[in-house]
Amino acid sequence: MQKAINYKIINPRNYVGFALIAFVALVAAGCGLLGTGTLDKTTVINKDSSGLALDGYDAVAYFTENLPRMGKPEFTADYDGAKWQFTSNENRAAFQKEPAKYVPQYGGYCAWAVAQGYTADTDPNAGKVVDGKLYLNYNPAVAVKWNENVPQYIEDGNKNWKDLSGKAEESRKDTKK
């Protein structure tokens, strides 16, 4: 009887199932499937005092038309604590289907400022889509500076945003509209 018990304990086939279960549990925890991830984390969004993001401009239009377009109040969606306006029901539907695709980087704060280590408001006319992501700048003059070295400013901005995102409003160096 003792040999049979020892055989089951050290039999490698018994460990394969345990290892598979442990691996699946680790992957699930890493992906947030067990409630330990950050899938429900809210993004910090630059918005005006009424909660409007992008000063009412259509985030989808930057991608579909490569131009900023003023949205209309009749085509509004709520996302991440902000109101978003669109030029059409089609653009609103696209945003609602994949909001993370259209929300500006750094929550809509100035990309050049974030690369410098602080935040600032943006001008929707100073936006640019780079590698499928929307970046906004304080004004067209700052956008010219940012365009001089986009890859470096994105790299710096990504590093800085990790610290700035939790204190975006406190880090502002402009006067809020």
Contacts in CASP RR format, 6 or more apart in sequence:
PFRMAT RR
TARGET T0000
AUTHOR 0000-0000-0000
METHOD contacts of the structure
MODEL  1
MQKAINYKIINPRNYVGFALIAFVALVAAGCGLLGTGTLDKTTVINKDSS
GLALDGYDAVAYFTENLPRMGKPEFTADYDGAKWQFTSNENRAAFQKEPA
KYVPQYGGYCAWAVAQGYTADTDPNAGKVVDGKLYLNYNPAVAVKWNENV
PQYIEDGNKNWKDLSGKAEESRKDTKK
8 14 0 8 1.000
25 34 0 8 1.000
28 34 0 8 1.000
29 36 0 8 1.000
29 37 0 8 1.000
30 36 0 8 1.000
30 37 0 8 1.000
31 37 0 8 1.000
32 38 0 8 1.000
32 39 0 8 1.000
42 80 0 8 1.000
42 81 0 8 1.000
43 80 0 8 1.000
43 103 0 8 1.000
43 107 0 8 1.000
43 165 0 8 1.000
44 107 0 8 1.000
44 165 0 8 1.000
44 166 0 8 1.000
44 168 0 8 1.000
45 53 0 8 1.000
45 80 0 8 1.000
45 81 0 8 1.000
45 82 0 8 1.000
45 103 0 8 1.000
45 107 0 8 1.000
45 108 0 8 1.000
46 53 0 8 1.000
46 104 0 8 1.000
46 107 0 8 1.000
46 108 0 8 1.000
46 109 0 8 1.000
46 119 0 8 1.000
46 121 0 8 1.000
46 122 0 8 1.000
46 168 0 8 1.000
47 53 0 8 1.000
47 81 0 8 1.000
47 82 0 8 1.000
47 83 0 8 1.000
48 55 0 8 1.000
48 177 0 8 1.000
50 83 0 8 1.000
51 81 0 8 1.000
51 82 0 8 1.000
51 83 0 8 1.000
52 82 0 8 1.000
52 83 0 8 1.000
52 85 0 8 1.000
53 59 0 8 1.000
53 82 0 8 1.000
53 83 0 8 1.000
53 84 0 8 1.000
53 108 0 8 1.000
54 84 0 8 1.000
54 85 0 8 1.000
54 104 0 8 1.000
54 108 0 8 1.000
54 124 0 8 1.000
54 136 0 8 1.000
55 124 0 8 1.000
55 177 0 8 1.000
56 70 0 8 1.000
56 71 0 8 1.000
56 84 0 8 1.000
56 85 0 8 1.000
56 124 0 8 1.000
57 68 0 8 1.000
57 69 0 8 1.000
57 70 0 8 1.000
57 71 0 8 1.000
57 85 0 8 1.000
57 124 0 8 1.000
58 68 0 8 1.000
58 69 0 8 1.000
58 70 0 8 1.000
58 71 0 8 1.000
58 85 0 8 1.000
58 86 0 8 1.000
58 87 0 8 1.000
58 91 0 8 1.000
59 84 0 8 1.000
59 86 0 8 1.000
59 95 0 8 1.000
59 102 0 8 1.000
59 103 0 8 1.000
59 104 0 8 1.000
59 134 0 8 1.000
60 86 0 8 1.000
60 91 0 8 1.000
60 92 0 8 1.000
60 94 0 8 1.000
60 95 0 8 1.000
60 102 0 8 1.000
61 67 0 8 1.000
61 68 0 8 1.000
61 69 0 8 1.000
61 71 0 8 1.000
61 86 0 8 1.000
61 87 0 8 1.000
61 91 0 8 1.000
62 68 0 8 1.000
62 102 0 8 1.000
62 127 0 8 1.000
62 129 0 8 1.000
62 134 0 8 1.000
63 101 0 8 1.000
63 102 0 8 1.000
63 129 0 8 1.000
63 132 0 8 1.000
63 134 0 8 1.000
64 91 0 8 1.000
64 94 0 8 1.000
66 129 0 8 1.000
68 124 0 8 1.000
68 125 0 8 1.000
68 127 0 8 1.000
69 87 0 8 1.000
70 85 0 8 1.000
70 87 0 8 1.000
71 85 0 8 1.000
71 86 0 8 1.000
71 87 0 8 1.000
72 85 0 8 1.000
72 86 0 8 1.000
72 87 0 8 1.000
73 85 0 8 1.000
75 85 0 8 1.000
75 86 0 8 1.000
75 87 0 8 1.000
75 88 0 8 1.000
75 89 0 8 1.000
75 91 0 8 1.000
75 92 0 8 1.000
76 83 0 8 1.000
76 84 0 8 1.000
76 85 0 8 1.000
76 86 0 8 1.000
76 92 0 8 1.000
77 83 0 8 1.000
77 84 0 8 1.000
77 86 0 8 1.000
77 92 0 8 1.000
77 95 0 8 1.000
77 96 0 8 1.000
78 84 0 8 1.000
79 95 0 8 1.000
79 96 0 8 1.000
79 99 0 8 1.000
79 103 0 8 1.000
80 99 0 8 1.000
80 103 0 8 1.000
84 92 0 8 1.000
84 95 0 8 1.000
86 92 0 8 1.000
86 95 0 8 1.000
94 102 0 8 1.000
95 102 0 8 1.000
101 132 0 8 1.000
102 134 0 8 1.000
103 134 0 8 1.000
104 122 0 8 1.000
104 134 0 8 1.000
104 135 0 8 1.000
104 136 0 8 1.000
105 111 0 8 1.000
105 133 0 8 1.000
105 134 0 8 1.000
105 135 0 8 1.000
105 136 0 8 1.000
105 154 0 8 1.000
105 161 0 8 1.000
106 114 0 8 1.000
106 119 0 8 1.000
106 135 0 8 1.000
106 157 0 8 1.000
106 161 0 8 1.000
106 164 0 8 1.000
106 165 0 8 1.000
107 165 0 8 1.000
107 168 0 8 1.000
108 122 0 8 1.000
108 136 0 8 1.000
109 119 0 8 1.000
109 120 0 8 1.000
109 121 0 8 1.000
109 122 0 8 1.000
109 136 0 8 1.000
109 164 0 8 1.000
109 168 0 8 1.000
110 119 0 8 1.000
110 120 0 8 1.000
110 121 0 8 1.000
110 122 0 8 1.000
110 136 0 8 1.000
110 137 0 8 1.000
110 138 0 8 1.000
110 142 0 8 1.000
110 174 0 8 1.000
111 135 0 8 1.000
111 136 0 8 1.000
111 137 0 8 1.000
111 146 0 8 1.000
111 153 0 8 1.000
111 154 0 8 1.000
111 157 0 8 1.000
112 137 0 8 1.000
112 138 0 8 1.000
112 142 0 8 1.000
112 143 0 8 1.000
112 145 0 8 1.000
112 146 0 8 1.000
112 153 0 8 1.000
113 119 0 8 1.000
113 120 0 8 1.000
113 138 0 8 1.000
113 142 0 8 1.000
113 173 0 8 1.000
113 174 0 8 1.000
114 156 0 8 1.000
114 157 0 8 1.000
114 160 0 8 1.000
114 161 0 8 1.000
114 164 0 8 1.000
115 146 0 8 1.000
115 152 0 8 1.000
115 153 0 8 1.000
115 154 0 8 1.000
115 156 0 8 1.000
115 157 0 8 1.000
115 160 0 8 1.000
116 156 0 8 1.000
116 160 0 8 1.000
117 156 0 8 1.000
117 157 0 8 1.000
117 160 0 8 1.000
117 164 0 8 1.000
117 171 0 8 1.000
118 164 0 8 1.000
118 171 0 8 1.000
118 172 0 8 1.000
118 173 0 8 1.000
119 164 0 8 1.000
119 168 0 8 1.000
119 169 0 8 1.000
119 171 0 8 1.000
119 172 0 8 1.000
119 173 0 8 1.000
120 138 0 8 1.000
120 172 0 8 1.000
120 173 0 8 1.000
120 174 0 8 1.000
121 138 0 8 1.000
121 172 0 8 1.000
121 174 0 8 1.000
121 176 0 8 1.000
121 177 0 8 1.000
122 136 0 8 1.000
122 137 0 8 1.000
122 138 0 8 1.000
123 136 0 8 1.000
123 137 0 8 1.000
123 138 0 8 1.000
123 139 0 8 1.000
123 140 0 8 1.000
124 136 0 8 1.000
125 140 0 8 1.000
126 136 0 8 1.000
126 137 0 8 1.000
126 138 0 8 1.000
126 139 0 8 1.000
126 140 0 8 1.000
126 142 0 8 1.000
126 143 0 8 1.000
127 134 0 8 1.000
127 135 0 8 1.000
127 136 0 8 1.000
127 137 0 8 1.000
127 143 0 8 1.000
128 134 0 8 1.000
128 135 0 8 1.000
128 137 0 8 1.000
128 143 0 8 1.000
128 147 0 8 1.000
129 135 0 8 1.000
130 150 0 8 1.000
130 154 0 8 1.000
135 146 0 8 1.000
135 154 0 8 1.000
137 143 0 8 1.000
137 146 0 8 1.000
138 174 0 8 1.000
146 153 0 8 1.000
164 171 0 8 1.000
END
